[in-house]
Amino acid sequence: MTTQPGANEPWKITLGELDEKMGVKIVEESVQRVVATMPVEGNRQSFGLLHGGASLAVGEAVGSWAAVKHASTLGKTAVGVDVSATHHKSAREGLVTITATPIHLGGTVTTHAVVISNAAGERLCTLRITNLLLDRKV
């Protein structure tokens, strides 16, 4: 899934199989902000709304990528230990934007806020994800 960077070199995001199936595209990537998009079409539940599980899956992915970006600058990697989400509004069509920003960037733990919004900028979902930073296995 990932290509390991050199020591303290920022990791470059690579999509996983689920990310590709969901139509995720990376827009921006840095330690301070990771932004991606995802179409609602193909990610709807049986009532025609964006599936809450799709929101959680993409939010966890983007938040974890942000954590790994930070961890890689320390020569480490990150694994998710907690994620929670609140759904605020639904979507039936269009493209959603997923933005992860740090709440805490530590040497052992990171916490990110992840906001999923529609094309009008309305917040659809807010996630909080905590990742544990670990030494990379060679």
Secondary structure as GFF3:
##gff-version 3
##sequence-region A 1 138
A	DSSP	alpha_helix	17	22	.	.	.	ID=ss1
A	DSSP	beta_strand	25	29	.	.	.	ID=ss2
A	DSSP	beta_strand	34	39	.	.	.	ID=ss3
A	DSSP	alpha_helix	52	72	.	.	.	ID=ss4
A	DSSP	beta_strand	76	87	.	.	.	ID=ss5
A	DSSP	beta_strand	95	105	.	.	.	ID=ss6
A	DSSP	beta_strand	109	117	.	.	.	ID=ss7
A	DSSP	beta_strand	123	135	.	.	.	ID=ss8
###
